């Protein structure tokens, strides 16, 4: 992320796909703390369980929007 940001001079889009499959809860909390800072650009995180992320994001006090994909349609 920082390498691309420094080379291009813009904040790249960061996509974190299904992070609960790859990281434990403590590491996810650390990751959310890092990416919720004002120096990060746009971030997309996917998760198959719709109940996990709202609580975690509310604790981080990050500005976010939650979208759900249902039957191929995007719902905010």
Secondary structure, 3 states (H helix, E strand, C coil): CHHHHHHHCCCCCEEECCHHHCCCHHHHHHHHHHHCCCCCCCEEECCCCCCHHHHHHHHHCCCCCCCEEECCEEEC
